[in-house]
C-alpha cells in the first residue's frame, strides 16, 4: 500500500469518515480531510494524530531504539525499523490500523 491507501484504510478502521483532498485554506497541502475537521489528518507525519489513532484502536505499542512494534486488537502486528524512532513508531501504528480495516 502507498501512504494514501494506508491513511484511508487506517481512517476506516478508526471509524473516521472523510475524503482525500485539499484543505480549503491551504490549497497546496493535499491529504485526508475528516468530515467536519478544519485540518488534514495524517498520523504518518503528526505525532498527535498517531497517538490518537493508537488510543482509539486500543493498540499496544512497544518502542525500542531503531524499531517499533504496534499490535492491533485483532492480533495484527506491524514492525518498522529505522533511525528516526518517532517516524517508525507512527508508521507502525498506521500500518497496524490499516491491517484492521480488512476486518471492518
C-alpha positions in Angstrom: 0.0 0.0 0.0 1.1 3.5 -0.7 0.8 6.2 2.0 -2.6 7.4 0.7 -4.0 3.9 0.9 -2.6 3.3 4.3 -4.2 6.5 5.6 -7.5 5.8 4.1 -7.5 2.2 5.5 -6.4 3.4 8.9 -9.2 6.0 8.9 -11.8 3.3 8.0 -10.5 1.1 10.9 -10.9 4.0 13.3 -14.3 5.0 12.0 -13.1 8.4 10.8 -15.1 9.5 7.7 -13.7 11.9 5.3 -12.1 12.2 1.9 -8.8 12.8 0.2 -8.5 16.4 -0.9 -7.1 19.8 -0.2 -7.6 22.0 2.9 -9.7 24.9 1.9 -7.4 27.5 3.4 -4.1 25.9 2.2 -4.6 24.5 -1.3 -1.0 23.2 -1.6 -1.4 20.6 1.2 -3.2 17.5 0.0 -4.2 14.9 2.4 -7.0 13.0 4.2 -9.6 15.5 5.5 -12.0 14.0 8.1 -15.6 15.3 7.8 -16.1 18.4 9.9 -12.4 18.9 10.6 -10.5 22.1 9.7 -7.2 20.4 9.0 -5.7 17.3 7.4 -5.4 14.1 9.4 -2.0 12.4 8.9 -0.8 10.1 11.6 2.2 9.3 9.3 3.6 12.7 10.0 1.8 14.0 13.1 2.7 12.5 16.5 -0.6 13.6 18.0 -2.7 12.0 15.2 -0.7 8.8 15.6 -1.2 8.7 19.3 -4.9 9.3 19.0 -5.2 6.6 16.4 -3.4 4.1 18.7 -5.6 5.0 21.6 -8.8 4.8 19.5 -7.9 1.3 18.3 -6.6 0.2 21.7 -3.2 -0.7 20.4 -0.2 -1.9 22.3 2.9 -0.1 21.1 6.4 -1.1 22.1 9.1 1.4 21.2 12.8 0.4 21.1 15.9 2.0 19.7 15.7 1.8 16.0 12.4 -0.2 15.8 8.8 -0.2 17.0 6.1 -2.9 17.2 2.4 -1.9 17.1 -0.2 -4.6 17.9 -3.8 -4.0 17.0 -6.8 -5.6 18.7 -7.4 -8.1 16.0 -3.9 -9.6 16.5 -2.3 -7.8 13.6 1.3 -6.8 14.5 3.4 -4.5 12.5 7.1 -3.8 13.0 9.0 -0.9 11.5 12.7 -0.2 11.7 14.8 2.9 11.0 16.9 5.5 12.6 14.0 8.0 13.3 12.2 6.4 16.2 9.3 8.8 16.0 8.7 8.1 12.3 8.9 4.4 12.6 6.5 4.5 15.6 4.0 6.5 13.6 4.3 4.2 10.6 3.9 1.0 12.7 0.7 2.4 14.2 -0.7 3.4 10.8 0.2 0.0 9.3 -1.4 -1.9 12.2 -4.6 0.3 11.9 -4.7 -0.3 8.2 -4.5 -4.0 8.7 -7.5 -3.8 10.9 -9.6 -2.3 8.1 -9.7 -5.7 6.4 -12.0 -6.8 9.3 -14.1 -3.6 9.4 
